[in-house]
Amino acid sequence: MHNLVFQRTDWNNDEYHIHFDIELNNRSSTIKGWFVNKGDNELSLGIFEKNKEEVVREISCMNIRPKLEKMYPKIKGVVHSGFVIDKTLLSSNNTYHIYIYQKGHKIFK
């Protein structure tokens, strides 16, 4: 079983906006949310194993989230910013962190 700890569910600044759709007592095997890159830098979202520097799993942000078009009308293709993480693909014996990273370097955790 996976133990998830969320200190917050939403981070928003000049470079990006990431949001996790959290439900109380969620027994689902997935984590859903969206990630919008608001700047010119090429940012990615990934899962890192605690205390390690390499990406364990890249998070694909291509699911359709239609409400984002109203929030960010100037960002082309923003409706394709949703993600789903399948928790069953991760080992329940390890601790993982989701990071925003650029060219393989963590910039936010």
Secondary structure, DSSP 8 states (H G I E B T S, - for coil): ------S-SEEE-SSEEEEEE--TT---SEEEEEEEE-SSS--EEEEEETT--SEEEE----EE-TTHHHH-TTSTTTTEEEEEEEGGGS-TTS-EEEEEEETTEEEE-
